[in-house]
Amino acid sequence: MTQHRPIEPADAASFPVDQVRAMFPALQKAGDFIFFDNAAGAQIPQSVLEAVQNHLVGHNVQRGGRYGRSVKVDQSVAEARESVALLINAYSPAEICFGMNATSFIRLVSLGIGQMLGERDEIIITDMDHDANIATWLALESAGAKFKWWRMREDGNLHVDDLRPLVGERTRLVACTVTAHSIGSIVDVASVAEIAHAAGAEVFLDCVHYGPHGLIDVQAWDCDYLVCSGYKNFSPHMGFLWGRFETLKRLPTFREDFIPDEPPYKVEAGTFIYENVAGMDAAVQYLESVGRNFAPSNNLSRRENIVAGMGAIRAYELYLAREMMRVLKDCGATIYGVDDEARIDERVPTFCFNIGKLSPQMIAEEMSEMQIGIRDGHMYAPRLMARLGLSMDSGAVRLSLVHYNTIEEIHRFEKALKELIARHS
């Protein structure tokens, strides 16, 4: 595959953000409002909105019929599988399973693995993950599962050197995030897979938060399962599961007798939201269109355009992350996670922080009054809050940027935050 030179930090300022923003109706309609809560769900491009509308108007029927509209639904789902397979570099579109959200897929896989523990009864989980990728595994205790904790270090990330002694002949699975949804730290998941596979164990990756920020490559990462939430990746609300075909084929799942006992059908119990799957297909095509701005040739494959697009997005977001880190430090914030600019490559532009004795709730409320949307609370990560010495009641402030955000928005936030601090000093 053609290798693309990643754009340098000096080039990142030339990212066509105005052109990108023009593709998002919500940004055009929002006026002065700033979307800094993208970790909870990103906005969608016009092309995605049109894909959903076209489905609902043109073929809002059940698939599996012989008439044209029903056949079109089958075609739409198949095209979406192909697009998502290209997005994550799956071995086959048949490995892509659609459904409601990432959490339900984590639970589906955990229930299947719970029936196959045997002598390999140990599951390794982390204290940096969303609770969806912790509690779902802990629920297998009644099935005989034992658990080991891979702990985040004080520098705000998971280190594979700490994983090595935890993995052994009884390890069934290592479950971890690709990027912490709360503090933005990126995990070296390729090394996780190398360690786990050397011991005969499998790897389950929560890729929900990393998805909008960087290139997903299940082949390079050599993982066994991966989940994403489409609505974090510029599509409507939906989720998808990837697994190696043979791994999914072995996984015990619930299915009705008329459903084929093979992926993806055995995983997709019941009817999912076809129009949102069509939207996910369009979201992948949107990312390809971003890539065409940076690709060295007009004759590249769809995957190569995705590679170019996500490389450009990653470089631009690092540019944003550096500036936001500067702003927070200038305002005296305590940044949780990676707070060293020399290690900026270990994070995405998601920042979790507190400022002195100012309550997170008050900061979020006053920012809302100034037309800036951020989030406060425990971030659905009770174990991480405990690790950081924060209460579940107050937690922290989180702001999360994606590639349609701008340096100018960061500077507006800086001005607002300094005014807020001055009012309460």
Secondary structure as the mmCIF struct_conf table of DSSP 4:
data_model
#
loop_
_struct_conf.conf_type_id
_struct_conf.id
_struct_conf.beg_label_comp_id
_struct_conf.beg_label_asym_id
_struct_conf.beg_label_seq_id
_struct_conf.end_label_comp_id
_struct_conf.end_label_asym_id
_struct_conf.end_label_seq_id
HELX_LH_PP_P HELX_LH_PP_P1 ARG A 5 GLU A 8
HELX_RH_AL_P HELX_RH_AL_P1 PRO A 9 ALA A 12
TURN_TY1_P TURN_TY1_P1 ALA A 13 SER A 14
BEND BEND1 PHE A 15 PHE A 15
HELX_RH_AL_P HELX_RH_AL_P2 VAL A 17 ARG A 21
TURN_TY1_P TURN_TY1_P2 ALA A 22 MET A 23
HELX_RH_AL_P HELX_RH_AL_P3 PRO A 25 LYS A 29
BEND BEND2 ALA A 30 ALA A 30
TURN_TY1_P TURN_TY1_P3 GLY A 31 ASP A 32
STRN STRN1 ILE A 34 PHE A 35
STRN STRN2 ASP A 37 ASP A 37
HELX_RH_3T_P HELX_RH_3T_P1 ASN A 38 ALA A 40
HELX_RH_AL_P HELX_RH_AL_P4 GLN A 46 GLY A 58
BEND BEND3 VAL A 61 VAL A 61
BEND BEND4 ARG A 63 GLY A 64
BEND BEND5 ARG A 66 TYR A 67
HELX_RH_AL_P HELX_RH_AL_P5 GLY A 68 ILE A 88
TURN_TY1_P TURN_TY1_P4 ASN A 89 ASN A 89
BEND BEND6 TYR A 91 TYR A 91
HELX_RH_3T_P HELX_RH_3T_P2 PRO A 93 GLU A 95
STRN STRN3 ILE A 96 GLY A 99
BEND BEND7 MET A 100 MET A 100
HELX_RH_AL_P HELX_RH_AL_P6 ALA A 102 GLY A 114
TURN_TY1_P TURN_TY1_P5 GLN A 115 GLN A 115
BEND BEND8 MET A 116 MET A 116
TURN_TY1_P TURN_TY1_P6 GLY A 118 GLU A 119
STRN STRN4 GLU A 122 THR A 126
BEND BEND9 ASP A 127 ASP A 129
TURN_TY1_P TURN_TY1_P7 ASP A 131 ASP A 131
HELX_RH_AL_P HELX_RH_AL_P7 ALA A 132 LEU A 138
HELX_RH_3T_P HELX_RH_3T_P3 ALA A 139 ALA A 143
TURN_TY1_P TURN_TY1_P8 GLY A 144 GLY A 144
STRN STRN5 LYS A 146 TRP A 150
HELX_LH_PP_P HELX_LH_PP_P2 ARG A 151 ARG A 153
TURN_TY1_P TURN_TY1_P9 GLU A 154 ASP A 155
BEND BEND10 GLY A 156 ASN A 157
HELX_RH_AL_P HELX_RH_AL_P8 VAL A 160 LEU A 163
HELX_RH_3T_P HELX_RH_3T_P4 ARG A 164 LEU A 166
TURN_TY1_P TURN_TY1_P10 GLU A 169 ARG A 170
STRN STRN6 THR A 171 THR A 177
BEND BEND11 VAL A 178 VAL A 178
STRN STRN7 THR A 179 THR A 179
TURN_TY1_P TURN_TY1_P11 HIS A 181 ILE A 183
STRN STRN8 SER A 185 ILE A 186
HELX_LH_PP_P HELX_LH_PP_P3 VAL A 187 VAL A 187
HELX_RH_AL_P HELX_RH_AL_P9 VAL A 189 ALA A 198
TURN_TY1_P TURN_TY1_P12 ALA A 199 GLY A 200
STRN STRN9 GLU A 202 ASP A 206
TURN_TY1_P TURN_TY1_P13 VAL A 208 HIS A 213
BEND BEND12 GLY A 214 GLY A 214
HELX_RH_AL_P HELX_RH_AL_P10 VAL A 218 TRP A 221
TURN_TY1_P TURN_TY1_P14 ASP A 222 ASP A 222
BEND BEND13 ASP A 224 ASP A 224
STRN STRN10 TYR A 225 SER A 229
HELX_RH_3T_P HELX_RH_3T_P5 GLY A 230 LYS A 232
TURN_TY1_P TURN_TY1_P15 ASN A 233 PHE A 234
BEND BEND14 SER A 235 HIS A 237
STRN STRN11 GLY A 239 GLY A 243
HELX_RH_AL_P HELX_RH_AL_P11 PHE A 245 ARG A 250
BEND BEND15 LEU A 251 LEU A 251
TURN_TY1_P TURN_TY1_P16 ASP A 257 PHE A 258
BEND BEND16 ILE A 259 ILE A 259
BEND BEND17 ASP A 261 GLU A 262
TURN_TY1_P TURN_TY1_P17 PRO A 263 VAL A 267
BEND BEND18 GLY A 270 GLY A 270
HELX_RH_AL_P HELX_RH_AL_P12 TYR A 274 ARG A 292
TURN_TY1_P TURN_TY1_P18 ASN A 293 PHE A 294
BEND BEND19 PRO A 296 PRO A 296
BEND BEND20 ASN A 298 ASN A 299
HELX_RH_AL_P HELX_RH_AL_P13 ARG A 302 ASP A 330
TURN_TY1_P TURN_TY1_P19 CYS A 331 GLY A 332
STRN STRN12 THR A 334 TYR A 336
BEND BEND21 GLY A 337 GLY A 337
HELX_RH_3T_P HELX_RH_3T_P6 GLU A 341 GLU A 346
STRN STRN13 ARG A 347 ARG A 347
BEND BEND22 PRO A 349 PRO A 349
STRN STRN14 THR A 350 ASN A 354
STRN STRN15 ILE A 355 ILE A 355
TURN_TY1_P TURN_TY1_P20 GLY A 356 LYS A 357
STRN STRN16 LEU A 358 LEU A 358
HELX_RH_AL_P HELX_RH_AL_P14 PRO A 360 GLU A 369
TURN_TY1_P TURN_TY1_P21 MET A 370 GLN A 371
STRN STRN17 ILE A 372 GLY A 373
STRN STRN18 ARG A 375 GLY A 377
TURN_TY1_P TURN_TY1_P22 MET A 379 TYR A 380
HELX_RH_AL_P HELX_RH_AL_P15 PRO A 382 ARG A 387
TURN_TY1_P TURN_TY1_P23 LEU A 388 GLY A 389
TURN_TY1_P TURN_TY1_P24 MET A 392 SER A 394
STRN STRN19 GLY A 395 GLY A 395
STRN STRN20 ALA A 396 SER A 400
TURN_TY1_P TURN_TY1_P25 HIS A 403 TYR A 404
HELX_RH_AL_P HELX_RH_AL_P16 ILE A 407 ARG A 423
TURN_TY1_P TURN_TY1_P26 HIS A 424 HIS A 424
#
